[in-house]
Amino acid sequence: MSRNQPDISGSANQRSRKSRRIVADEPAPPPAGDKTAFPEEVLRQSPVLSRAGLPCVKRMPAYLQLLRVLQMQGHETVSGTVLASVHHLEPVIVRKDLAMTGAAGMPRVGFRITELIQAIEKFLGWDQQTKAVLIGAGNLGRALLGYQGFQDYGLRIMGAFDSDPRVVGQWMHGRKVQPMDQLARFVKKSGVILGVLTVPVEAAQETANLMVQAGIRGIWNFTPVKLVLPETILIQKEDLAEGLAVLSHRLRHLTMK
C-alpha cells in the first residue's frame, strides 16, 4: 500500500481498538425530535422517512458507494468507524443510520459488506426496479435519458414523452419520444409509477396534472415550479438554480479573500 493511499483496514492493533469502541455496531434508536426531517404531510406518506429522517436517507448513497468500492477491492467486512472516518461523521451517527436498515454488525468484525449493501439497497428501495417515464425531451431530458447510472439505483426510464411535434417521433438513447396523449395508456400498460418532469416552466403545472391523471404516483421535478398536487402524490424537487446559487456565492467570496 502506497503512502498516498488511506489505510482502510488499518493495522491489527487499530482494528482491535476500533472494535472495542464500536463493539458490534449494534442497532440504536433514531434521535428523538429530528428537526431536519421532512414536513409532516410528507412524513405521513412515507413511514421510512418518518422513522429515519431525511439526513439519514441522504447519507445512505454515500455509504453504498464506499461499500461497493471496498467490495471491488476484495474486502469482506467493514466497521462503522471506517465509514464514519471516510465521510467525516461521528461513529454514533453511522451506527444509528445503519440500524435503520436492519443490518447488524458483529463484535470485533463489523459489518459483512455484501449483507450491508443489500440492506441499504432494500432500505432505499433500490433492490427492486422502479419504472419511470420522462416528460419533456429537451436538452435536460435528453441528458437524463442517456445517463446509464440510473440502473445502479434501480431506476429504469421506460419511455419519453413530449408535446412538441418537432420532437415527437425522434429516437433518444433507445427510446422513441411519444405524444402526451399516449401517456395514460403507456403508464397503465407498463406499470409505471414515477415520472421525471423536465418541461419548460410555463408547462410544468399543467403537465404535472396530466401525469397524475395518467396514474403517476411520484414526480421527480426538475423544474423550478412548486407544484400544487394532491397530498397523495410524492414530489421530489431538484432545483439546479439553488445549487448553482450556493456554489457561485461561495466562489465569489473565495475570490474576494
GROMACS elastic network, one bead per residue, 0.5 to 0.9 nm:
[ bonds ]
;  ai    aj funct       b0    kb
    1     4     6  0.82634   500
    1     5     6  0.65868   500
    1     6     6  0.86048   500
    1     7     6  0.79354   500
    2     5     6  0.54728   500
    2     6     6  0.85065   500
    3     6     6  0.76339   500
    3     7     6  0.88554   500
    5     8     6  0.86390   500
    6     9     6  0.89666   500
    6    10     6  0.89530   500
    7    10     6  0.53162   500
    7    11     6  0.83176   500
    8    70     6  0.86679   500
    8    78     6  0.86590   500
    8    82     6  0.68170   500
    8    86     6  0.87761   500
    9    12     6  0.86309   500
    9    14     6  0.86911   500
    9    15     6  0.73164   500
    9    75     6  0.85572   500
    9    78     6  0.77468   500
    9    79     6  0.88732   500
    9    82     6  0.79623   500
   10    13     6  0.79947   500
   10    14     6  0.57110   500
   10    15     6  0.59957   500
   11    14     6  0.50631   500
   11    15     6  0.60924   500
   11    16     6  0.85041   500
   12    15     6  0.51151   500
   12    16     6  0.61308   500
   12    17     6  0.86795   500
   13    17     6  0.62074   500
   13    18     6  0.85742   500
   14    17     6  0.51398   500
   14    18     6  0.61115   500
   14    19     6  0.85016   500
   15    18     6  0.50385   500
   15    19     6  0.59900   500
   15    20     6  0.85880   500
   15    79     6  0.87511   500
   15   108     6  0.77805   500
   15   109     6  0.86642   500
   16    19     6  0.50696   500
   16    20     6  0.62796   500
   16    21     6  0.87419   500
   16   108     6  0.68013   500
   17    20     6  0.51871   500
   17    21     6  0.63705   500
   17    22     6  0.88562   500
   18    21     6  0.50992   500
   18    22     6  0.61924   500
   18    23     6  0.78807   500
   18    79     6  0.79079   500
   18    81     6  0.68201   500
   18    82     6  0.87692   500
   18   108     6  0.80825   500
   19    22     6  0.53586   500
   19    23     6  0.50500   500
   19    24     6  0.73684   500
   19    25     6  0.88131   500
   19    79     6  0.77460   500
   19    81     6  0.86885   500
   19   107     6  0.67522   500
   19   109     6  0.70315   500
   19   110     6  0.74876   500
   20    23     6  0.51454   500
   20    24     6  0.87276   500
   20   107     6  0.82765   500
   20   108     6  0.70878   500
   21    81     6  0.86621   500
   22    25     6  0.54203   500
   22    26     6  0.81113   500
   22    79     6  0.80132   500
   22    80     6  0.72666   500
   22    81     6  0.71399   500
   22    91     6  0.77474   500
   22    92     6  0.84625   500
   22    95     6  0.85142   500
   22   107     6  0.83592   500
   22   108     6  0.85163   500
   22   110     6  0.84184   500
   23    26     6  0.73693   500
   23   105     6  0.83299   500
   23   106     6  0.75015   500
   23   107     6  0.51253   500
   23   108     6  0.63088   500
   23   109     6  0.85353   500
   23   110     6  0.78765   500
   24    27     6  0.86940   500
   24    79     6  0.85734   500
   24    80     6  0.89280   500
   24   104     6  0.74222   500
   24   108     6  0.67528   500
   24   109     6  0.73680   500
   24   110     6  0.58950   500
   24   111     6  0.81436   500
   25    28     6  0.85748   500
   25    79     6  0.76161   500
   25    80     6  0.64182   500
   25    81     6  0.88879   500
   25    92     6  0.87546   500
   25    94     6  0.88171   500
   25    95     6  0.57039   500
   25    96     6  0.87396   500
   25    98     6  0.84883   500
   25    99     6  0.82741   500
   25   104     6  0.69236   500
   25   105     6  0.50963   500
   25   106     6  0.71638   500
   25   107     6  0.77946   500
   25   110     6  0.66041   500
   25   111     6  0.79285   500
   26    95     6  0.70644   500
   26    96     6  0.86266   500
   26    99     6  0.72186   500
   26   103     6  0.87819   500
   26   104     6  0.61257   500
   26   105     6  0.61300   500
   26   106     6  0.80465   500
   26   107     6  0.89396   500
   27    95     6  0.66702   500
   27    96     6  0.64934   500
   27    97     6  0.87899   500
   27    98     6  0.73709   500
   27   100     6  0.76325   500
   27   102     6  0.75401   500
   27   103     6  0.77762   500
   27   104     6  0.66319   500
   27   105     6  0.83423   500
   28    31     6  0.89326   500
   28    92     6  0.87085   500
   28    95     6  0.68430   500
   28    96     6  0.51902   500
   28    97     6  0.85187   500
   28    98     6  0.87730   500
   28    99     6  0.59086   500
   28   100     6  0.82200   500
   29    32     6  0.84478   500
   29    96     6  0.65078   500
   29    99     6  0.74955   500
   29   100     6  0.80290   500
   30    34     6  0.83467   500
   30    51     6  0.71595   500
   30    52     6  0.64926   500
   30    53     6  0.84623   500
   30    96     6  0.60340   500
   30    97     6  0.77861   500
   30    99     6  0.83974   500
   30   100     6  0.77567   500
   31    34     6  0.62074   500
   31    52     6  0.87955   500
   31    96     6  0.82856   500
   32    35     6  0.89672   500
   33    36     6  0.89067   500
   34    37     6  0.59995   500
   34    52     6  0.88024   500
   34    53     6  0.67479   500
   35    38     6  0.85982   500
   35    53     6  0.85946   500
   36    39     6  0.88404   500
   36    53     6  0.68607   500
   36    54     6  0.66317   500
   36    55     6  0.68881   500
   37    40     6  0.85774   500
   37    43     6  0.81114   500
   37    49     6  0.73650   500
   37    50     6  0.73034   500
   37    52     6  0.80759   500
   37    55     6  0.70394   500
   37    56     6  0.89710   500
   38    41     6  0.81027   500
   38    42     6  0.60605   500
   38    43     6  0.59928   500
   38    49     6  0.72855   500
   38    50     6  0.76085   500
   38    53     6  0.68824   500
   38    54     6  0.61329   500
   39    42     6  0.55092   500
   39    43     6  0.63091   500
   39    44     6  0.89012   500
   40    43     6  0.50318   500
   40    44     6  0.63226   500
   40    45     6  0.89196   500
   40    50     6  0.84622   500
   41    44     6  0.53288   500
   41    45     6  0.68876   500
   41   231     6  0.73840   500
   42    45     6  0.51958   500
   42    46     6  0.64899   500
   42    49     6  0.84649   500
   42    50     6  0.85241   500
   42   231     6  0.80227   500
   42   234     6  0.76164   500
   42   235     6  0.89813   500
   43    46     6  0.50074   500
   43    47     6  0.63804   500
   43    48     6  0.81893   500
   43    49     6  0.60513   500
   43    51     6  0.87407   500
   43    53     6  0.88648   500
   44    47     6  0.66037   500
   44    49     6  0.89099   500
   44    50     6  0.73626   500
   45    49     6  0.87483   500
   45    50     6  0.87959   500
   45   231     6  0.82323   500
   45   232     6  0.70922   500
   45   233     6  0.86426   500
   45   234     6  0.76688   500
   46    49     6  0.54500   500
   46    50     6  0.63900   500
   46    51     6  0.89207   500
   47    50     6  0.50267   500
   47    51     6  0.63588   500
   47    52     6  0.86627   500
   48    51     6  0.53579   500
   48    52     6  0.60913   500
   48    53     6  0.79655   500
   48    57     6  0.89636   500
   48   100     6  0.87349   500
   48   123     6  0.81311   500
   48   124     6  0.89914   500
   49    52     6  0.50656   500
   49    54     6  0.62238   500
   49    56     6  0.86373   500
   49    57     6  0.74287   500
   50    53     6  0.58225   500
   50    54     6  0.84189   500
   51   100     6  0.79962   500
   52    55     6  0.80719   500
   52    56     6  0.59314   500
   52    57     6  0.69106   500
   52    96     6  0.89344   500
   52    97     6  0.75006   500
   52   100     6  0.64819   500
   53    56     6  0.56236   500
   53    57     6  0.66549   500
   53    58     6  0.89548   500
   54    57     6  0.51615   500
   54    58     6  0.61484   500
   54    59     6  0.87368   500
   55    58     6  0.50682   500
   55    59     6  0.62968   500
   55    60     6  0.89447   500
   56    59     6  0.53017   500
   56    60     6  0.66446   500
   56    93     6  0.86126   500
   56    94     6  0.87826   500
   56    96     6  0.85649   500
   56    97     6  0.57073   500
   56    98     6  0.88892   500
   56   100     6  0.86827   500
   57    60     6  0.54238   500
   57    61     6  0.79523   500
   57    97     6  0.80812   500
   57   123     6  0.88373   500
   57   124     6  0.75759   500
   58    61     6  0.66983   500
   58    62     6  0.79987   500
   59    62     6  0.55398   500
   59    63     6  0.66368   500
   59    64     6  0.88904   500
   59    94     6  0.89620   500
   59    97     6  0.81299   500
   60    63     6  0.51588   500
   60    64     6  0.61535   500
   60    65     6  0.86722   500
   60    97     6  0.78240   500
   60    98     6  0.84133   500
   60   120     6  0.68713   500
   60   121     6  0.88418   500
   60   123     6  0.89778   500
   60   124     6  0.79181   500
   61    65     6  0.60718   500
   61    66     6  0.87274   500
   61   120     6  0.83544   500
   61   121     6  0.89039   500
   61   124     6  0.87185   500
   62    65     6  0.51367   500
   62    66     6  0.64574   500
   62    67     6  0.86388   500
   62    87     6  0.78996   500
   63    66     6  0.53748   500
   63    67     6  0.61401   500
   63    68     6  0.87059   500
   63    83     6  0.68081   500
   63    87     6  0.82483   500
   63   117     6  0.87092   500
   63   120     6  0.85253   500
   64    67     6  0.50320   500
   64    68     6  0.61916   500
   64    69     6  0.86920   500
   64   116     6  0.84974   500
   64   117     6  0.62499   500
   64   120     6  0.70629   500
   64   121     6  0.80384   500
   65    68     6  0.53136   500
   65    69     6  0.64587   500
   65    70     6  0.88434   500
   66    69     6  0.50787   500
   66    70     6  0.62229   500
   66    71     6  0.85499   500
   66    83     6  0.78072   500
   66    86     6  0.86095   500
   67    70     6  0.50692   500
   67    71     6  0.60469   500
   67    72     6  0.86154   500
   67    78     6  0.81711   500
   67    83     6  0.85798   500
   67   113     6  0.63706   500
   67   114     6  0.83179   500
   67   116     6  0.81352   500
   67   117     6  0.67801   500
   68    72     6  0.61940   500
   68    73     6  0.86321   500
   68   113     6  0.82065   500
   68   114     6  0.86841   500
   68   117     6  0.75873   500
   69    72     6  0.51504   500
   69    73     6  0.63189   500
   69    74     6  0.88781   500
   69    75     6  0.89635   500
   70    73     6  0.50032   500
   70    74     6  0.64717   500
   70    75     6  0.54202   500
   70    76     6  0.79310   500
   70    77     6  0.86793   500
   70    78     6  0.83812   500
   70   113     6  0.79495   500
   71    74     6  0.52084   500
   71    75     6  0.52845   500
   71    76     6  0.66445   500
   71    77     6  0.86786   500
   71   113     6  0.67496   500
   71   114     6  0.74585   500
   72    75     6  0.74653   500
   75    78     6  0.76557   500
   75   113     6  0.75639   500
   76   111     6  0.84529   500
   76   112     6  0.58456   500
   76   113     6  0.55412   500
   76   114     6  0.72892   500
   77   109     6  0.68201   500
   77   110     6  0.62460   500
   77   111     6  0.53176   500
   77   113     6  0.50677   500
   77   114     6  0.82305   500
   78    81     6  0.83710   500
   78    82     6  0.67777   500
   78    83     6  0.76439   500
   78   109     6  0.73922   500
   78   110     6  0.54551   500
   78   111     6  0.53334   500
   78   112     6  0.66072   500
   78   113     6  0.63565   500
   79    82     6  0.53657   500
   79    83     6  0.67223   500
   79    84     6  0.87557   500
   79   105     6  0.79981   500
   79   108     6  0.87098   500
   79   109     6  0.70212   500
   79   111     6  0.60129   500
   79   112     6  0.88922   500
   80    83     6  0.51313   500
   80    84     6  0.60968   500
   80    85     6  0.86508   500
   80    91     6  0.62168   500
   80    92     6  0.84852   500
   80    94     6  0.61707   500
   80    95     6  0.62809   500
   80    98     6  0.84872   500
   80   105     6  0.85662   500
   80   110     6  0.68369   500
   80   111     6  0.76790   500
   81    85     6  0.60767   500
   81    86     6  0.86296   500
   81    89     6  0.88942   500
   81    90     6  0.80942   500
   81    91     6  0.53029   500
   81    92     6  0.86988   500
   81    94     6  0.78685   500
   81    95     6  0.86776   500
   82    85     6  0.51850   500
   82    86     6  0.62349   500
   82    87     6  0.86290   500
   82    91     6  0.84297   500
   83    86     6  0.54627   500
   83    87     6  0.63370   500
   83    88     6  0.84434   500
   83    89     6  0.81158   500
   83    91     6  0.79254   500
   83    94     6  0.72228   500
   84    87     6  0.53317   500
   84    88     6  0.57364   500
   84    90     6  0.58589   500
   84    91     6  0.52103   500
   84    92     6  0.85232   500
   84    93     6  0.79332   500
   84    94     6  0.60653   500
   84    95     6  0.89137   500
   85    89     6  0.61887   500
   85    90     6  0.76537   500
   85    91     6  0.77872   500
   86    89     6  0.78412   500
   89    92     6  0.83705   500
   89    93     6  0.68018   500
   89    94     6  0.71850   500
   90    93     6  0.54513   500
   90    94     6  0.68438   500
   91    94     6  0.51557   500
   91    95     6  0.62092   500
   91    96     6  0.86769   500
   92    95     6  0.50674   500
   92    96     6  0.62059   500
   92    97     6  0.85756   500
   93    96     6  0.52080   500
   93    97     6  0.61342   500
   93    98     6  0.86502   500
   94    98     6  0.60816   500
   94    99     6  0.83985   500
   95    98     6  0.52593   500
   95    99     6  0.60126   500
   95   100     6  0.88330   500
   96    99     6  0.50383   500
   96   100     6  0.66439   500
   97   100     6  0.54860   500
   97   101     6  0.73786   500
   98   101     6  0.53795   500
   98   102     6  0.70455   500
   98   103     6  0.63036   500
   98   104     6  0.81212   500
   98   116     6  0.83367   500
   98   119     6  0.86794   500
   98   120     6  0.78261   500
   99   102     6  0.53080   500
   99   103     6  0.60165   500
   99   104     6  0.71360   500
  100   103     6  0.77212   500
  100   120     6  0.89738   500
  100   123     6  0.79019   500
  101   104     6  0.88384   500
  101   116     6  0.83818   500
  101   119     6  0.56004   500
  101   120     6  0.58483   500
  101   121     6  0.88466   500
  101   122     6  0.77416   500
  101   123     6  0.54762   500
  101   124     6  0.87671   500
  102   119     6  0.68448   500
  102   120     6  0.87561   500
  102   123     6  0.84856   500
  103   111     6  0.78156   500
  103   115     6  0.75139   500
  103   116     6  0.61058   500
  103   119     6  0.60808   500
  103   120     6  0.82435   500
  104   110     6  0.83750   500
  104   111     6  0.68188   500
  104   112     6  0.89296   500
  104   116     6  0.83970   500
  105   108     6  0.89559   500
  105   109     6  0.73197   500
  105   112     6  0.74642   500
  106   109     6  0.52853   500
  106   111     6  0.63631   500
  106   112     6  0.84728   500
  107   110     6  0.63798   500
  109   112     6  0.81618   500
  111   114     6  0.86650   500
  111   115     6  0.76228   500
  111   116     6  0.65179   500
  112   115     6  0.54957   500
  112   116     6  0.61352   500
  112   117     6  0.86923   500
  113   116     6  0.50494   500
  113   117     6  0.60762   500
  113   118     6  0.85984   500
  114   117     6  0.52569   500
  114   118     6  0.63757   500
  114   119     6  0.87315   500
  115   118     6  0.51394   500
  115   119     6  0.61656   500
  115   120     6  0.87338   500
  116   120     6  0.61561   500
  116   121     6  0.85029   500
  117   120     6  0.52817   500
  117   121     6  0.61099   500
  117   122     6  0.85459   500
  118   121     6  0.51541   500
  118   122     6  0.61033   500
  118   123     6  0.85365   500
  118   127     6  0.73698   500
  119   122     6  0.51757   500
  119   123     6  0.61050   500
  119   124     6  0.86947   500
  119   127     6  0.88934   500
  120   124     6  0.61628   500
  120   125     6  0.84155   500
  120   126     6  0.82512   500
  120   127     6  0.87540   500
  121   124     6  0.52029   500
  121   125     6  0.59437   500
  121   127     6  0.51633   500
  121   128     6  0.86005   500
  121   153     6  0.81659   500
  121   154     6  0.88780   500
  122   126     6  0.59161   500
  122   127     6  0.50850   500
  122   128     6  0.78180   500
  123   126     6  0.76508   500
  123   127     6  0.83886   500
  124   127     6  0.78271   500
  124   153     6  0.88225   500
  125   128     6  0.61718   500
  125   129     6  0.82451   500
  125   130     6  0.83926   500
  125   153     6  0.85005   500
  125   154     6  0.77303   500
  126   129     6  0.67326   500
  126   130     6  0.78821   500
  126   152     6  0.79011   500
  126   153     6  0.52555   500
  126   155     6  0.77359   500
  127   153     6  0.81139   500
  127   154     6  0.64824   500
  128   154     6  0.59974   500
  128   155     6  0.86285   500
  129   151     6  0.83810   500
  129   153     6  0.82364   500
  129   155     6  0.57850   500
  129   156     6  0.68060   500
  130   153     6  0.88008   500
  130   154     6  0.58329   500
  130   156     6  0.61058   500
  130   157     6  0.84201   500
  130   192     6  0.76708   500
  130   193     6  0.75328   500
  130   194     6  0.74120   500
  131   154     6  0.85098   500
  131   155     6  0.61918   500
  131   156     6  0.50916   500
  131   157     6  0.60310   500
  131   158     6  0.63170   500
  131   190     6  0.79310   500
  131   191     6  0.70967   500
  131   193     6  0.63977   500
  131   194     6  0.64620   500
  131   195     6  0.87423   500
  132   155     6  0.71066   500
  132   156     6  0.59921   500
  132   158     6  0.57398   500
  132   159     6  0.74051   500
  132   187     6  0.86160   500
  132   191     6  0.88037   500
  132   192     6  0.53571   500
  132   193     6  0.62701   500
  132   195     6  0.53797   500
  132   196     6  0.70788   500
  132   216     6  0.88401   500
  133   156     6  0.83715   500
  133   157     6  0.52534   500
  133   158     6  0.55696   500
  133   160     6  0.57702   500
  133   161     6  0.75598   500
  133   183     6  0.87697   500
  133   187     6  0.79878   500
  133   192     6  0.70496   500
  133   193     6  0.84186   500
  133   194     6  0.65789   500
  133   196     6  0.61358   500
  133   197     6  0.87329   500
  134   137     6  0.73802   500
  134   141     6  0.70209   500
  134   144     6  0.86004   500
  134   145     6  0.78506   500
  134   157     6  0.67477   500
  134   158     6  0.80914   500
  134   159     6  0.63513   500
  134   161     6  0.62224   500
  134   162     6  0.86713   500
  134   194     6  0.87615   500
  134   195     6  0.57966   500
  134   197     6  0.62117   500
  134   198     6  0.73986   500
  135   141     6  0.75573   500
  135   159     6  0.86768   500
  135   160     6  0.59006   500
  135   162     6  0.59191   500
  135   163     6  0.89002   500
  135   180     6  0.83770   500
  135   195     6  0.70431   500
  135   196     6  0.60185   500
  135   197     6  0.51493   500
  135   198     6  0.60108   500
  135   199     6  0.66072   500
  135   207     6  0.80665   500
  135   211     6  0.86961   500
  136   139     6  0.88366   500
  136   140     6  0.82999   500
  136   141     6  0.58343   500
  136   142     6  0.85272   500
  136   160     6  0.73783   500
  136   161     6  0.61109   500
  136   162     6  0.50723   500
  136   163     6  0.78495   500
  136   164     6  0.88909   500
  136   196     6  0.83859   500
  136   197     6  0.64923   500
  136   200     6  0.78389   500
  137   140     6  0.73638   500
  137   142     6  0.55925   500
  137   143     6  0.89754   500
  137   145     6  0.86092   500
  137   160     6  0.66502   500
  137   161     6  0.66061   500
  137   162     6  0.59328   500
  137   164     6  0.89351   500
  137   167     6  0.72605   500
  137   168     6  0.86976   500
  137   172     6  0.84429   500
  137   177     6  0.72996   500
  137   198     6  0.73215   500
  137   199     6  0.76221   500
  138   141     6  0.51233   500
  138   142     6  0.58814   500
  138   143     6  0.85188   500
  138   162     6  0.85826   500
  138   167     6  0.82727   500
  138   198     6  0.75424   500
  138   199     6  0.74563   500
  138   200     6  0.88208   500
  139   142     6  0.52011   500
  139   143     6  0.62883   500
  139   144     6  0.87962   500
  140   143     6  0.50936   500
  140   144     6  0.62769   500
  140   145     6  0.86347   500
  140   198     6  0.66930   500
  140   199     6  0.89031   500
  140   222     6  0.88550   500
  141   144     6  0.51742   500
  141   145     6  0.61861   500
  141   146     6  0.87305   500
  141   160     6  0.84825   500
  141   196     6  0.85029   500
  141   197     6  0.82553   500
  141   198     6  0.57688   500
  141   199     6  0.81365   500
  142   145     6  0.51030   500
  142   146     6  0.64019   500
  142   147     6  0.89363   500
  142   172     6  0.66621   500
  142   173     6  0.78987   500
  143   146     6  0.51915   500
  143   147     6  0.64615   500
  144   147     6  0.51811   500
  144   148     6  0.86297   500
  144   150     6  0.89204   500
  145   148     6  0.80598   500
  145   157     6  0.72086   500
  145   160     6  0.81863   500
  145   172     6  0.72653   500
  145   173     6  0.63835   500
  145   174     6  0.88485   500
  145   175     6  0.83759   500
  146   172     6  0.78727   500
  146   173     6  0.56998   500
  146   174     6  0.89183   500
  147   150     6  0.65431   500
  147   151     6  0.89347   500
  148   151     6  0.63196   500
  148   152     6  0.82370   500
  149   152     6  0.55558   500
  149   153     6  0.73305   500
  149   155     6  0.88949   500
  150   153     6  0.52656   500
  150   154     6  0.66173   500
  150   155     6  0.52345   500
  150   156     6  0.67909   500
  150   157     6  0.84806   500
  151   154     6  0.51151   500
  151   155     6  0.53487   500
  151   156     6  0.62553   500
  152   155     6  0.74702   500
  153   156     6  0.88059   500
  157   160     6  0.77810   500
  157   194     6  0.89567   500
  157   195     6  0.87562   500
  157   196     6  0.86269   500
  158   175     6  0.78016   500
  158   190     6  0.79348   500
  158   192     6  0.79770   500
  159   175     6  0.60069   500
  159   176     6  0.72069   500
  159   177     6  0.71508   500
  159   178     6  0.77605   500
  159   186     6  0.83610   500
  160   172     6  0.83945   500
  160   175     6  0.66370   500
  160   176     6  0.67710   500
  160   178     6  0.62067   500
  160   179     6  0.87522   500
  161   168     6  0.74222   500
  161   176     6  0.84120   500
  161   177     6  0.51580   500
  161   179     6  0.56153   500
  161   180     6  0.58307   500
  161   182     6  0.83675   500
  161   183     6  0.72572   500
  162   165     6  0.79109   500
  162   167     6  0.69054   500
  162   168     6  0.62257   500
  162   177     6  0.66446   500
  162   178     6  0.63759   500
  162   179     6  0.55228   500
  162   180     6  0.58579   500
  162   199     6  0.83163   500
  163   166     6  0.87730   500
  163   167     6  0.78745   500
  163   168     6  0.71556   500
  163   178     6  0.83629   500
  163   179     6  0.57287   500
  163   180     6  0.57182   500
  163   181     6  0.86130   500
  164   167     6  0.54401   500
  164   168     6  0.62639   500
  164   179     6  0.79926   500
  165   168     6  0.50722   500
  165   169     6  0.79923   500
  165   179     6  0.78749   500
  166   169     6  0.80678   500
  166   170     6  0.83171   500
  167   170     6  0.57802   500
  167   171     6  0.89881   500
  167   177     6  0.69220   500
  167   178     6  0.86585   500
  168   171     6  0.86861   500
  168   176     6  0.77325   500
  168   178     6  0.54380   500
  168   179     6  0.59342   500
  169   176     6  0.58558   500
  169   177     6  0.52239   500
  169   178     6  0.62064   500
  169   179     6  0.81217   500
  170   175     6  0.82547   500
  170   176     6  0.56392   500
  170   177     6  0.55792   500
  170   178     6  0.84048   500
  171   174     6  0.61690   500
  171   175     6  0.53770   500
  171   177     6  0.62260   500
  172   175     6  0.51959   500
  172   176     6  0.62528   500
  172   177     6  0.71849   500
  173   176     6  0.84205   500
  175   178     6  0.89277   500
  178   181     6  0.83988   500
  178   182     6  0.68354   500
  178   183     6  0.79105   500
  179   182     6  0.57829   500
  179   183     6  0.73260   500
  180   183     6  0.52617   500
  180   184     6  0.82998   500
  180   207     6  0.89925   500
  180   210     6  0.85483   500
  181   184     6  0.72305   500
  181   185     6  0.83343   500
  182   185     6  0.55714   500
  182   186     6  0.61893   500
  182   187     6  0.87244   500
  183   186     6  0.51374   500
  183   187     6  0.60668   500
  183   188     6  0.86103   500
  183   210     6  0.85132   500
  183   211     6  0.77482   500
  183   214     6  0.64595   500
  184   187     6  0.51967   500
  184   188     6  0.62284   500
  184   189     6  0.85599   500
  184   210     6  0.84791   500
  184   211     6  0.78331   500
  184   213     6  0.74905   500
  184   215     6  0.68622   500
  184   216     6  0.88136   500
  185   188     6  0.53197   500
  185   189     6  0.60816   500
  185   190     6  0.85073   500
  185   214     6  0.76469   500
  186   189     6  0.51270   500
  186   190     6  0.58639   500
  186   191     6  0.81593   500
  186   192     6  0.79958   500
  186   214     6  0.87329   500
  187   190     6  0.53564   500
  187   191     6  0.57131   500
  187   193     6  0.74376   500
  187   214     6  0.66453   500
  187   215     6  0.67232   500
  187   216     6  0.74077   500
  188   191     6  0.54260   500
  188   192     6  0.69183   500
  188   214     6  0.77644   500
  188   215     6  0.72396   500
  189   192     6  0.80470   500
  192   195     6  0.79935   500
  192   215     6  0.80849   500
  192   216     6  0.69482   500
  192   217     6  0.87293   500
  193   215     6  0.70426   500
  193   217     6  0.52231   500
  193   218     6  0.63853   500
  193   219     6  0.87765   500
  194   216     6  0.56601   500
  194   217     6  0.60509   500
  194   219     6  0.58246   500
  194   220     6  0.74592   500
  195   208     6  0.88472   500
  195   211     6  0.72161   500
  195   216     6  0.63137   500
  195   217     6  0.79516   500
  195   218     6  0.62703   500
  195   220     6  0.61448   500
  195   221     6  0.83254   500
  196   218     6  0.86769   500
  196   219     6  0.58754   500
  196   221     6  0.62436   500
  196   222     6  0.74596   500
  197   204     6  0.75829   500
  197   207     6  0.81747   500
  197   208     6  0.75784   500
  197   219     6  0.67731   500
  197   220     6  0.60165   500
  197   222     6  0.57735   500
  197   223     6  0.69747   500
  198   201     6  0.88324   500
  198   204     6  0.80430   500
  198   220     6  0.88067   500
  198   221     6  0.69661   500
  198   222     6  0.53630   500
  198   223     6  0.60583   500
  199   202     6  0.82245   500
  199   203     6  0.62983   500
  199   204     6  0.59542   500
  199   207     6  0.79098   500
  199   222     6  0.81195   500
  199   223     6  0.69162   500
  200   203     6  0.55776   500
  200   204     6  0.63584   500
  200   223     6  0.71652   500
  201   204     6  0.52852   500
  201   205     6  0.81865   500
  201   223     6  0.62421   500
  201   224     6  0.69354   500
  201   225     6  0.64764   500
  202   205     6  0.75858   500
  202   206     6  0.83719   500
  202   225     6  0.87395   500
  203   206     6  0.56368   500
  203   207     6  0.59227   500
  203   208     6  0.84917   500
  204   207     6  0.52472   500
  204   208     6  0.60450   500
  204   209     6  0.86629   500
  204   221     6  0.88113   500
  204   223     6  0.69494   500
  204   224     6  0.88100   500
  204   225     6  0.67232   500
  204   226     6  0.89818   500
  204   227     6  0.76647   500
  205   208     6  0.50676   500
  205   209     6  0.62483   500
  205   210     6  0.87546   500
  205   225     6  0.75138   500
  205   226     6  0.82973   500
  205   227     6  0.59037   500
  205   228     6  0.73152   500
  205   229     6  0.87004   500
  206   209     6  0.51426   500
  206   210     6  0.64545   500
  206   211     6  0.88028   500
  207   210     6  0.50458   500
  207   211     6  0.62530   500
  207   212     6  0.87726   500
  208   212     6  0.63155   500
  208   213     6  0.86386   500
  208   219     6  0.78720   500
  208   227     6  0.74898   500
  208   228     6  0.87726   500
  208   229     6  0.79674   500
  209   212     6  0.52165   500
  209   213     6  0.62451   500
  209   214     6  0.86270   500
  209   228     6  0.87868   500
  209   229     6  0.73347   500
  210   213     6  0.50072   500
  210   214     6  0.61068   500
  210   215     6  0.88151   500
  210   216     6  0.89097   500
  211   214     6  0.50341   500
  211   215     6  0.65712   500
  211   216     6  0.54765   500
  211   217     6  0.84700   500
  211   219     6  0.83581   500
  212   215     6  0.52534   500
  212   217     6  0.67212   500
  212   218     6  0.84699   500
  212   219     6  0.88441   500
  212   229     6  0.82093   500
  212   230     6  0.87994   500
  212   233     6  0.77329   500
  213   216     6  0.73192   500
  216   219     6  0.73739   500
  216   233     6  0.80148   500
  217   232     6  0.75625   500
  217   233     6  0.52206   500
  217   234     6  0.64267   500
  217   235     6  0.88086   500
  218   232     6  0.88695   500
  218   233     6  0.55513   500
  218   235     6  0.57666   500
  218   236     6  0.79650   500
  219   233     6  0.75386   500
  219   234     6  0.62552   500
  219   236     6  0.63549   500
  219   237     6  0.82635   500
  220   234     6  0.85253   500
  220   235     6  0.60460   500
  220   237     6  0.61427   500
  220   238     6  0.73791   500
  221   224     6  0.79755   500
  221   225     6  0.82331   500
  221   226     6  0.88187   500
  221   227     6  0.84775   500
  221   235     6  0.68383   500
  221   236     6  0.58926   500
  221   238     6  0.59674   500
  221   239     6  0.82260   500
  222   225     6  0.85506   500
  222   236     6  0.85998   500
  222   237     6  0.61811   500
  222   238     6  0.50171   500
  222   239     6  0.62927   500
  222   240     6  0.75841   500
  223   226     6  0.82350   500
  223   237     6  0.75812   500
  223   238     6  0.73134   500
  223   239     6  0.68093   500
  223   240     6  0.84118   500
  224   237     6  0.79097   500
  224   238     6  0.78878   500
  224   239     6  0.58287   500
  224   240     6  0.80404   500
  224   241     6  0.78346   500
  225   237     6  0.87027   500
  226   237     6  0.80568   500
  227   235     6  0.82118   500
  228   231     6  0.89741   500
  229   232     6  0.81855   500
  229   233     6  0.66868   500
  229   234     6  0.89695   500
  229   235     6  0.88245   500
  230   233     6  0.57272   500
  230   234     6  0.88425   500
  231   234     6  0.74325   500
  238   241     6  0.89680   500
  238   242     6  0.87302   500
  239   242     6  0.54661   500
  239   243     6  0.68031   500
  239   244     6  0.89388   500
  240   243     6  0.52882   500
  240   244     6  0.62277   500
  240   245     6  0.85691   500
  241   244     6  0.50733   500
  241   245     6  0.59520   500
  241   246     6  0.86741   500
  242   245     6  0.50425   500
  242   246     6  0.63680   500
  242   247     6  0.87330   500
  243   246     6  0.53383   500
  243   247     6  0.63474   500
  243   248     6  0.86285   500
  244   247     6  0.50815   500
  244   248     6  0.59092   500
  244   249     6  0.83690   500
  245   248     6  0.51679   500
  245   249     6  0.59847   500
  245   250     6  0.85686   500
  246   249     6  0.51854   500
  246   250     6  0.62474   500
  246   251     6  0.86469   500
  247   250     6  0.52315   500
  247   251     6  0.61443   500
  247   252     6  0.86115   500
  248   251     6  0.50660   500
  248   252     6  0.60805   500
  248   253     6  0.86888   500
  249   252     6  0.52206   500
  249   253     6  0.64029   500
  249   254     6  0.85655   500
  250   253     6  0.53098   500
  250   254     6  0.60101   500
  250   255     6  0.87197   500
  251   255     6  0.62260   500
  251   256     6  0.86351   500
  252   255     6  0.53669   500
  252   256     6  0.63689   500
  253   256     6  0.50053   500
  253   257     6  0.65863   500
  254   257     6  0.55935   500
